[in-house]
Amino acid sequence: MNPLPKYPVIYEINTWVWLGELSRAHRKPVTLATVPDQEWDALAAHGFDTVWFMGVWERSPAGIAISMRNEGLLEDFRRALPDFSPEDNVGSPYCVRRYAVDQHLGGPAGLAAARKKLADRGLRLILDFVPNHVAPDHPWVTEHPDYFIQGSTDDMTQKPGEFFQAGGKVLALGRDPFFAPWPDVVQLNGFHPGLRKAIIETLVSIAGQCDGMRCDMAMLLMTPIFERTWGHRAGPCPDKEYWPEVIQEVRKRYPDVLFMAEAYWDKEWELQQQGFDYCYDKRLYDRLEHDQAESVRLHLCADLPYQEKLVRFIENHDEPRAAATFADQKARTAAVTFATLPGARLFHEGQFEGRRVRLPVFLRRRPDETPDPNLQEFYKLLLQALRSKDFGDGEWKPCERTGWPDNDSYLNMVAWCWQQGADHHLIVVNLSGVRSQTQVKLPWADLAGYSWELTDLLQMTVYDRVGDELQEAGLYVDLEPWGYHVLHCEHS
């Protein structure tokens, strides 16, 4: 395959749901081994660089039983799927019993077949890794109880919602420090040297089956956070941080494997320094949803080496559906924003159709929803635009924008541009509910002496401008509420 672009496009698929819908559409059981070629072709036609098959590992019967006793979860299941039945609960993909592909999905051979089909079309494969916890029926619980945070019989009495008993041992339930424990998982001890060795072996095994790993809640294993969460129960702090140690060891065997961190709490930069290629940019998501344009602009003033390793998104399996979170026009502007910034761009299956129901990851199927053809066309054009080489490997720069003494609506606008050789793109977004105007200063050195044709790739409009005027005064932009331009700029 060709080298991965510097700024790849990633597509997340809920594997169990996807295969179930393909089975119904093709009227026969479909596993990863038997996905029809036209379905792989359809994926490749979008121009993705990488597909993330979320939830391929063997799920836990014990975890399913626990979840079926959880009234809060059952309410979520019925809210998302009104005709929910117990058979629809196939267990959480983050309650992993074994890092072996679930036989229902096609097993290891099915995954290998799917990976080849993707590779034949120039697509890479990302899979999950959950570093913080495993299912209560994971083999380590009985074979290596020392790999887990230990408790006592007193803990069972005093904190029954935080510990459980297995094989004569009292072990802690998995958690992050800000919430109650997850009742269906057991907490691994990230400080234990034997566990780290076993984790490295696990990651090497995973890396042999894919091209990259999305590491769940990666910041929980950072030494200061883990120590603060578990204190003396974790034992002495190891000499080396968790992620540098395990990533370095895995890359001795698989030097090109990609590591992507689910990260929060402003730990993105530290995790990048510890070896991650990309880390979630939840801050951008929150600013797009709640804040004004200036907050987004300031976010984009961060050092470029930091921004280049962020994963931009407005939807994934942990977040509400974008179509339900953002009003119609705002959803498009938010999509233009995240998709045309430096870093990896993450899209979620169902996002293009405008699905609104956020499906609990436990469920094998989702409710029928009517696709939004206008939104589908929007995303088709946006993905086509992203195929330009400058979006994948070019030079990104923020653009200065100014206003007038009697018009400060320019503060609602944010602008940036891309260039690689003759490829030039300018993006301007109005992140407000009012019509706004601005003058955008273009940083390109080759403006003067040419006539320029500016083609909006999403609106199919063309603007002719004189390069000398663009160089001197900039580009005047007038945008409707939540309006946007994705301009391909070509000189003659």
C-alpha positions in Angstrom: 0.0 0.0 0.0 1.0 3.6 -0.4 2.2 5.4 2.7 -0.5 6.6 5.1 -1.2 10.3 4.6 0.0 12.6 7.3 -3.6 13.5 8.0 -5.6 10.3 7.4 -9.3 9.8 7.1 -10.6 7.2 9.6 -14.0 5.5 9.4 -15.4 3.8 12.5 -17.8 0.9 12.0 -19.8 -0.9 14.7 -18.8 -4.3 13.4 -21.5 -6.4 15.0 -24.3 -4.1 13.8 -22.8 -3.7 10.3 -22.5 -7.4 9.7 -26.1 -7.9 11.0 -27.4 -5.4 8.6 -25.4 -6.8 5.7 -26.9 -10.3 6.6 -30.4 -8.9 6.4 -29.7 -7.0 3.2 -28.1 -10.0 1.4 -30.5 -12.5 3.0 -27.8 -14.8 4.3 -25.4 -14.8 7.2 -22.5 -12.4 6.6 -19.3 -12.5 8.6 -16.0 -10.7 8.1 -14.9 -13.6 5.9 -18.0 -13.4 3.6 -18.7 -9.6 3.2 -19.6 -9.3 -0.5 -17.0 -7.5 -2.7 -19.4 -4.7 -3.6 -19.6 -3.8 0.1 -15.8 -3.5 0.3 -15.9 -1.5 -2.9 -18.5 0.9 -1.4 -16.2 1.5 1.6 -13.2 2.2 -0.6 -15.2 4.5 -2.8 -15.6 7.1 0.0 -11.8 7.7 0.0 -11.1 6.6 3.5 -7.5 5.7 4.5 -8.3 3.5 7.5 -11.3 1.5 8.7 -11.7 1.0 12.5 -13.7 -2.1 13.2 -15.0 -1.4 16.6 -15.9 -4.3 18.8 -14.4 -7.4 17.2 -13.0 -9.2 20.3 -14.7 -12.0 22.1 -17.4 -10.6 24.4 -18.2 -11.8 27.9 -21.2 -13.9 28.9 -20.5 -12.8 32.5 -20.6 -9.2 31.4 -23.9 -9.8 29.6 -25.5 -11.3 32.7 -24.3 -8.3 34.8 -25.7 -5.8 32.3 -29.1 -7.5 32.2 -29.4 -6.8 36.0 -28.6 -3.1 35.5 -31.9 -1.2 35.2 -30.2 2.0 34.0 -28.6 0.1 31.1 -31.9 -1.6 30.3 -33.6 1.7 30.1 -30.9 2.9 27.7 -31.4 -0.2 25.6 -35.2 0.3 25.4 -34.8 4.0 24.7 -32.5 3.3 21.7 -34.4 0.2 20.6 -38.0 0.2 21.6 -38.5 -3.5 20.7 -35.4 -4.6 22.6 -35.3 -8.2 23.6 -32.6 -9.9 25.7 -31.1 -11.5 22.6 -30.2 -8.0 21.3 -27.7 -7.6 24.2 -24.5 -9.2 22.9 -22.3 -7.6 25.6 -20.0 -4.6 25.7 -17.1 -4.6 23.3 -15.1 -3.0 26.1 -15.7 -5.9 28.4 -13.2 -8.2 26.7 -13.2 -11.8 27.6 -10.3 -12.7 25.2 -8.4 -10.8 22.5 -9.6 -13.3 19.9 -12.0 -12.3 17.2 -15.5 -13.3 18.2 -16.6 -16.4 16.3 -20.0 -14.8 15.6 -18.1 -12.2 13.5 -16.0 -14.7 11.7 -13.2 -15.5 14.1 -9.5 -14.8 13.4 -9.7 -16.2 9.9 -12.6 -13.9 9.1 -10.6 -10.9 10.3 -7.6 -11.9 8.3 -9.8 -12.2 5.2 -11.4 -8.8 5.8 -8.0 -7.2 6.3 -6.8 -8.5 3.0 -9.9 -7.2 1.2 -9.3 -3.8 2.8 -5.6 -3.8 1.9 -6.4 -4.8 -1.7 -8.3 -1.5 -1.9 -5.6 0.6 -0.2 -7.3 0.7 3.2 -5.7 0.0 6.6 -7.4 -1.6 9.6 -7.6 -0.3 13.2 -8.8 -2.4 16.1 -9.5 -1.7 19.8 -7.3 -2.3 22.8 -8.7 -1.8 26.4 -5.7 -1.2 28.7 -7.5 -0.5 32.0 -9.7 -3.5 32.5 -11.0 -6.9 31.3 -14.1 -9.0 31.7 -14.7 -10.9 35.0 -14.4 -14.2 33.1 -11.1 -13.3 31.3 -8.6 -16.1 31.9 -6.3 -13.8 33.8 -8.8 -13.5 36.6 -8.2 -17.1 37.7 -4.8 -17.7 36.2 -3.1 -14.5 37.2 -5.1 -12.7 39.9 -1.9 -10.8 40.8 -2.4 -8.8 37.6 -5.3 -7.0 39.2 -5.8 -4.4 41.9 -6.4 -6.4 45.0 -8.9 -5.9 47.8 -9.8 -7.6 51.1 -12.8 -9.2 52.7 -13.3 -5.9 54.6 -13.5 -4.2 51.2 -16.2 -6.7 50.1 -18.2 -5.7 53.2 -17.6 -2.0 53.2 -17.5 -1.3 49.5 -19.6 -4.0 47.8 -20.1 -1.9 44.7 -16.3 -1.5 44.2 -15.0 -5.0 44.6 -15.9 -8.6 43.7 -14.7 -12.1 44.6 -13.3 -14.6 42.2 -11.4 -17.8 43.0 -10.9 -16.9 46.6 -9.4 -13.4 45.7 -11.0 -10.0 46.2 -10.4 -7.8 43.1 -11.3 -4.2 42.3 -13.9 -3.4 39.7 -12.6 -1.2 36.8 -13.1 2.6 37.1 -11.9 6.0 36.3 -11.3 8.4 39.2 -14.3 10.6 38.6 -17.1 8.0 38.4 -18.4 4.9 40.2 -16.8 1.6 39.1 -18.0 -0.2 36.0 -19.8 -3.3 37.4 -18.9 -5.6 34.5 -15.1 -5.3 34.4 -12.1 -6.0 36.6 -9.3 -3.4 37.2 -5.9 -4.3 35.9 -2.8 -3.1 37.9 -0.8 -1.0 35.4 2.1 -0.9 37.8 2.5 -4.7 38.0 5.6 -5.8 36.0 4.1 -9.2 35.1 1.0 -7.6 33.7 3.0 -5.2 31.6 4.9 -8.2 30.1 1.5 -9.9 29.4 0.1 -6.6 27.9 3.1 -6.4 25.5 2.4 -9.9 24.4 -1.2 -9.1 23.9 -0.5 -6.0 21.9 2.1 -7.8 19.7 -0.7 -10.3 19.0 -3.1 -7.5 18.1 -0.6 -5.7 16.0 -0.1 -8.8 13.9 -3.8 -8.7 13.0 -4.2 -5.0 12.0 -2.4 -1.8 11.1 -3.2 0.2 14.2 -4.9 0.3 17.6 -7.4 2.6 19.2 -6.5 2.5 22.9 -9.5 3.0 25.2 -9.3 5.7 27.9 -5.5 5.8 27.5 -4.8 8.5 30.1 -6.0 6.2 32.9 -2.7 4.3 32.7 -0.5 7.4 33.0 1.5 7.0 36.2 0.2 10.2 38.1 -3.4 9.3 37.2 -3.1 5.6 38.1 -1.4 6.4 41.4 -4.0 9.0 42.3 -6.8 6.6 41.5 -5.5 3.5 43.3 -2.9 4.8 45.8 -1.2 2.1 47.9 -3.3 -0.7 46.3 -1.2 -0.3 43.1 2.1 -0.8 44.8 5.3 1.2 44.1 5.4 3.3 40.9 7.5 1.7 38.2 10.6 3.4 36.8 9.0 3.7 33.3 5.7 5.0 32.2 3.2 2.5 30.9 2.8 3.7 27.4 6.4 4.4 26.4 7.3 0.9 27.7 4.6 -1.0 25.9 4.6 1.0 22.6 8.4 0.8 22.3 8.3 -3.0 22.7 5.5 -3.5 20.2 7.3 -1.4 17.7 10.3 -3.6 17.9 8.2 -6.2 16.1 5.8 -3.9 14.2 7.5 -0.6 13.6 4.7 1.0 11.5 1.8 0.1 13.7 -0.4 3.1 14.5 -1.4 4.0 18.1 -4.4 6.2 18.6 -5.4 7.3 22.1 -8.9 8.0 23.4 -7.8 10.9 25.7 -9.4 13.5 27.9 -8.5 15.9 30.7 -6.0 17.8 28.6 -3.6 14.8 28.5 -3.3 14.8 24.7 0.2 16.4 24.5 1.7 14.2 27.2 0.3 11.1 25.5 1.7 12.2 22.2 5.1 12.5 23.9 4.7 9.0 25.2 4.5 7.5 21.8 0.9 8.0 20.4 0.5 8.9 16.8 -2.9 10.5 17.4 -5.0 11.5 20.4 -8.7 12.5 20.5 -9.5 16.2 20.3 -12.5 16.3 22.5 -11.9 20.0 23.2 -12.6 20.9 19.6 -15.9 18.9 19.8 -17.0 20.7 23.0 -16.1 24.2 21.6 -18.0 23.5 18.4 -21.0 22.4 20.3 -21.0 25.1 23.1 -18.6 27.9 22.5 -18.3 30.9 20.1 -16.0 31.2 17.1 -13.2 32.9 19.1 -12.9 29.8 21.3 -12.4 27.6 18.2 -9.9 30.1 16.7 -7.8 30.1 19.9 -7.9 26.3 19.9 -6.4 26.4 16.4 -3.6 28.7 17.6 -1.9 25.7 19.4 1.5 24.6 18.1 1.2 22.8 14.8 3.2 19.7 15.8 0.6 19.2 18.6 -2.4 19.8 16.2 -1.0 17.4 13.6 -1.4 14.5 16.1 -5.0 15.2 17.1 -8.1 13.1 16.0 -10.8 15.5 15.0 -14.5 14.4 15.1 -18.0 15.5 15.8 -19.3 12.0 16.4 -18.1 8.5 17.5 -19.7 5.7 19.5 -19.1 7.5 22.8 -20.8 10.8 21.7 -24.4 11.5 20.7 -25.1 11.5 17.0 -24.1 14.7 15.3 -27.5 15.1 13.6 -29.1 15.0 17.1 -26.5 17.3 18.7 -26.2 20.1 16.1 -29.0 21.8 14.2 -29.0 21.0 10.5 -26.9 23.8 9.1 -24.6 23.9 12.2 -23.9 20.2 11.7 -22.6 20.8 8.2 -20.4 23.7 9.4 -19.1 21.6 12.3 -18.3 18.8 9.8 -16.5 21.2 7.4 -14.5 22.5 10.4 -13.2 19.2 11.8 -12.7 17.5 8.5 -10.5 20.3 7.0 -8.1 20.8 10.0 -4.7 19.2 10.4 -4.7 15.8 12.2 -6.6 12.6 11.7 -10.3 13.0 10.7 -12.7 10.5 12.2 -16.1 9.7 10.7 -18.6 7.4 12.2 -20.8 4.9 10.3 -24.3 6.4 10.1 -23.1 9.9 10.3 -23.5 10.5 6.6 -27.1 9.3 6.6 -28.0 11.6 9.5 -28.7 8.9 12.1 -29.9 10.4 15.3 -30.1 7.4 17.7 -27.0 6.9 19.8 -26.8 3.1 20.1 -25.5 1.5 23.3 -22.5 -0.5 22.3 -24.0 -3.6 23.9 -26.6 -4.0 21.2 -26.4 -6.1 18.0 -28.9 -4.1 16.0 -30.3 -0.6 15.8 -33.6 0.9 14.9 -34.5 1.8 11.3 -34.0 5.5 10.4 -34.8 7.3 7.2 -31.6 8.5 5.6 -31.2 12.2 4.8 -30.3 12.4 1.1 -29.2 16.0 1.3 -26.8 15.2 4.1 -25.5 12.2 2.2 -24.8 14.4 -0.8 -23.0 17.0 1.5 -20.7 14.3 2.9 -20.1 12.8 -0.6 -18.8 16.2 -1.8 -16.8 16.8 1.4 -15.1 13.5 1.2 -14.3 14.1 -2.5 -12.7 17.4 -1.5 -10.6 15.7 1.1 -9.0 13.6 -1.6 -6.9 16.6 -2.7 -3.2 16.0 -1.8 -2.9 19.2 0.1 -5.6 18.1 2.6 -3.7 14.8 3.2 -0.1 15.9 3.2 0.0 19.7 2.5 0.9 22.8 4.5 -1.9 24.2 6.7 -2.0 27.8 8.0 -4.6 29.8 9.9 -5.7 32.9 8.1 -6.0 36.4 9.6 -9.5 37.9 9.3 -10.5 41.5 9.9 -13.6 43.6 10.1 -14.7 47.2 10.1 -15.3 49.8 12.8 -19.1 49.5 12.3 -19.1 45.7 11.8 -17.5 43.3 14.2 -19.3 40.2 12.8 -15.9 39.0 11.6 -15.4 37.7 15.1 -17.9 35.0 14.2 -15.7 33.7 11.4 -12.6 31.4 11.4 -10.5 30.8 8.3 -7.6 28.6 7.3 -5.9 27.4 4.2 -4.0 24.5 2.7 -1.3 24.4 0.0 0.8 21.7 -1.7 2.4 22.7 -4.9 -0.3 24.0 -7.2 -3.1 22.7 -4.9 -4.6 25.6 -2.9 -7.7 25.5 -0.7 -9.3 28.1 1.5 -11.9 27.3 4.2 -14.0 29.9 5.9 -16.7 29.1 8.4 -19.3 31.2 10.2 -19.6 29.7 13.6 -22.7 31.7 14.6 -26.4 32.1 14.0 -26.1 35.6 12.4 -25.0 36.6 9.0 -21.4 37.8 9.1 -18.8 39.4 7.0 -15.0 39.5 7.0 -11.9 40.2 5.0 -9.6 37.2 4.9 -5.9 37.7 4.4 -4.4 34.9 2.4 -0.8 33.9 3.3 0.1 32.5 -0.1 3.1 34.1 -1.8 2.0 33.4 -5.4 -1.2 35.5 -5.5 -0.1 38.5 -7.5 0.1 38.6 -11.3 -2.7 36.0 -11.8 -6.4 35.7 -12.2 -7.8 33.4 -9.7 -10.9 31.1 -9.9 -12.3 30.2 -6.5 -14.6 27.1 -6.8 -16.7 26.2 -3.8 -16.6 22.4 -3.8 -19.7 22.0 -1.6 -22.0 24.7 -3.0 -20.8 24.4 -6.7 -20.3 28.1 -7.1 -17.4 29.9 -8.8 -15.9 33.3 -8.0 -13.3 35.1 -10.2 -10.9 37.3 -8.4 -7.7 39.3 -9.3 -4.6 38.1 -7.6 -3.2 41.6 -7.0 -6.3 42.6 -5.1 -6.2 39.3 -3.1 -2.6 40.0 -2.2 -3.3 43.6 -1.2 -6.7 43.6 0.5 -7.6 39.9 1.0 -10.8 38.1 0.1 -14.1 39.6 1.1 -16.4 36.9 2.5 -20.1 37.3 3.4 -21.7 34.1 5.0 -25.2 33.3 6.1 -25.7 31.9 9.6 -23.6 28.8 10.0 -22.4 29.2 6.5 -19.1 27.9 5.1 -16.9 28.0 2.0 -14.5 25.2 1.0 -12.8 27.0 -1.9 -10.5 25.3 -4.4 -8.3 28.2 -5.6 -6.7 27.9 -9.0 -4.8 30.6 -11.0 -4.6 31.2 -14.7 
